[in-house]
Amino acid sequence: MFTDFKKDARQVNGVRIIYRIGGEGPALLLLHGHPQTHVIWHKVAPRLARHFTVIAADLRGYGDSDKPEADAEHLYSKREMARDMVELMATLGFSRFDLLAHDRGARVAHRLALDHPAAVRRLILLDIAPTLAMYAQTTETFARAYWHWFFLIRPAPLPETLIEADPELYLRSVMGSRSAGMRPFSDEAFAEYLRCLKLPGTARGICGDYRASAGIDLEHDRADLAAGQRLQMPLLALWGEQGTVGKCFDPLTEWRKVAADVRGKPLPAGHYLAEEIPELLLEETLAFLL
């Protein structure tokens, strides 16, 4: 995986962030979701590197990046996680870049584009609607499918303890319960996700991420709405037509409430677009970015 990519680390915003970099050309930052790592991009990164300098990073709390102790919700706010990535890109010489992000990484990307609009040229968000809209419109169907949203925000140490007791069971329960089951994930990629989930502090980081999304992140989102702050750069929203987001929400309508220039559509997949339909995702991504 990631042939011709270099794995490295940078100290930014008080944490050590691990990333891979490869290719040449304009910068493209890739951000992963839960419960995975930057390895989700292994099927698409080599093609993207023909056109871009590709940086695939592990979010704080995930993968091999640092996993700080959570101080209530603020160390895992999307504002802090976004600042990690802006500083990472700056240390690599990129003050402006394109951004492709999935799931939790897409929530970080949304905040990054709001807080640092000059840094983002174009934005692609995969299989999410805005966090505030999803919590505000929660239904029984959504809660049953996204049970982990409500499990992970329980007070410590309950969710952390249960994850750490059997990381593989947790991983398979989250990833395998989606529409495609475990089929999209190569043995090598799954082994990497499991290795990282077993690292000390990963369960803590995951819970910190989700607790922040149900707390301080909603405060930040409400403040943006009250101030009329919207994304101004071109935004492409893609989601899986077999997934929960498109069934429970209207992604384009919700993104158009918070962004000025939105296009998008469902794709024939479930949640894990980069691993289920890499060729189709590449086609949509390159058409939007080039």
N, C-alpha and C positions, 0 to 999 in steps of 0.2 A: 504493500500500500504506500501511496505517496512517493513513488519513485521520482528521484530528482528534486525532492523537497528537503530542505534543511530544517531540523528541529532545533529550537533555541529557546531562550528565556530572557525576559527583561523585567527589571524591577520598576514598577510604575504605580503611582497612587497608593503606595504603602504595601503593595502585594507583588509577588512574583508570578508573572503570567507566562505560561508555556504556549508556544505557537509553532507552526510550520510555515515556511515561506518558499515559494518557487515561482518560476516563470519570469516574464519581463513585460513592461508596459505600464499603463495606469494601474493604480492600486485597487484591489478588490478585497474587502474584509469579509470573511465567512464566520458566522456565529452559530453554534449548535444549540440543541435543546436538551431537555431532561428525558431520561436519566443517562444521557450519552456524553460524548466528547467531540472534539473537532474531527474525529475519525468518521463521523457521518458523511463527510464530504469526499471520501476516498474514491467514489465512483465518478465524480464530476470534476474534482480539482485538477487532474492532469489536462483535461480539455480546456478548462478555463485558463490554465497557465499558458496556453498558446497565445492568448490575447491580453492577459493581465499579469501583474505581479500579485500573486494570490497569497494572502495571509489567513491561515485558519487557526484560530486561537481557542484555548480552553477558558471558559468563563471562570471567574473566581468561584471557589466552592466545588468545581467540577474538574475532572481529568487530573492532570498533573499540576495545575495551577494551585496557588495557595488557598487555604481554607480557613480564613480567620474566624476567631470566636465571634459569634454574633452579639452585638450590643443592642439588645432589643431588635429593631428591624433595620437600622440605618446602614450597617456595613454591607448588607445585601440589598439595599434599595437599588432599583434599576438606575437611579442617578449615579450612584457610586460605581456600579458595574459598567455603565456607559463611559464614565470617566476613565476607568481602566483602559478601555479600548481606544479612546481618543489619544491618551498618553502613549499607549503602545505604538500606535500608528505614527505619532509624532517622532518617537525615538527611532523609528525606521525611516524617517525622512518624508512622511506623507501627511500633509496638512489637509488634504482633500482626497476623498476616495469614494468608490461605490461600495454598497453594503448589501449582502445577501444573507438572510438569517432565518432560522427555523425555530418555532416553538418558544422556549424561554429566551433563546438568543434573539428572537424577533421582538420580544418585549424589551430587551436591552436596546435593540436597534431603534425601536420606536422612541424610547427616551433619549437615546444618543442624538437622533435627528432633531428632536425638539430642543434639547439643551445646547447642541452644537450644530446649528443648521448650516453654517459655512463649511463644515467638514464633509458633508454628505452631498455627492453629486446626484446619484440615483439610488433608490431604496427598493429592495425586493423582500417582502415578508411572506413566509410560508406557513400556512395552516393555522393562522390565529385571527381573531377579531380583537379589537382593543380590550385591554384587561378590564377596565371599568364597565364596559358594555357587557362583557361576559359574566361578571359577578352580578351586575344589576338585573340581568335577564335570566338568571339561573332557573332552570326547570328541573323537574324530577329526571327527565331523560338525560339532561346534561350532567346532573349530579351523579347519576349512576355510571355514566361513561367516564367522567373525569373525577372519580372518587378520590384520587390522590390529591386533588386541589384542596380537599377538605380534611383529609387525613394528615397531610404534611404540615398544616397550620396549627395542629393541636400543640399544646404547650410541651416543651422539652421536659423529660427525655423520652416520652413514649414513642413517637414515630422514629426517632433516631435509634432507639434500642431495638425496635422491631425490624428495621432495615438491616442493622448490623448483625442481627441474629441469623439471618439467611439472605445475604445479598443477591444470590442467584435467583431465589424464589421471587424476591421483589422485582428484579430486572425482568424476568419472564412474565410476571403478573402484569407489569405496566406495558411492556413492549409487545408481548404476545397476545394481549387481549384486544388489540386493534383489528381492523378488518382483514389485514393480510397475514395475521398470525406472525410466526417467526420467519417466514419465507424470505423477506427482503434482506435479512442480516447474514452476512458471510460469517463463517466460523471465526475467522481472524478478527473481524470487527467486533463480534460479540465477546470474544475473549478479552479484547481491549476494554470494552465497556465494563465487563465484570471486574477486571483487574483494578480499574479506577474506582469503581463503586466500593471495593473492599479497602481502599486506602483510608487511613485514619483521618477523620474529619470530613469525609465526603457526605455522609448522612447529615451531619451538622450543617454543611454548606447548602445542601439541597433544601433542607427545612428552612434555613435562613432565607433562601431565595423566595420560597413560597409564602412564608410568613410576611415578608416585606411586600409581596404583591397584594396580599389581603389587608395591608395596613398602610404604611407610609407611601407606597406607590399610588394607592387610590387617592390619598391626599394630594399628591403632586398632580395626578390626572385631573382631579376636580378643580384645582387651582388653574390649570391650563385652560380648561373649559370656561371658567368664570372670566378669565382674562382674554378669551378669544384667540388664544395661541393655537395655530394650526401648522401642520407640516406644509411646506411650500415646494419642496423638491418633487420631481416625478416619483410616484409610488406605484409599484406593481404588487398586487395582492393575489396570491395563488393558494388554492386549498384543494384538499382531496374530496372528490364528489362522494366517496364512500365513507368519509370521515365524519366526526361529530360536529366540527365547527360549522360546516356548510349545512348540516341538517338542523342545527339548533339556532343558528344565527344567519343574518344576511350580511356577509362580510363586506361587500361593496358599499352597501348603505351605511354600515357602521364606520368604515374608513372614510367615507365622504363627509361624515360629520366632523372629522378631526384633521382632514387633509384636503388641500386645494386641487391636486392634480392626481387623480386615482384612476387606474384601470386594473382589470384582473378578471379571473374566471376560475372555475373548478377544473381540475385535471383528473383523469381516470385512475385514481389511487386512493389510498387511505391517508393516514397521518404523515408517514415517513417518506415524503416525496423524493428526497435525494437518493434514497436507497431502493425505493419501489420502482420509480420511473426515471432513472437518471438521464436517459437520452432525451425524453420529452422535456424534462426540467432544463436541460442544457439548451434546447431549442428555444424555449420561452425566455430564458435568461439572456442568451446572446442577442436575441432579437430586440430586447429591451435596452441592453447596455451598449451595444455597438452602434 
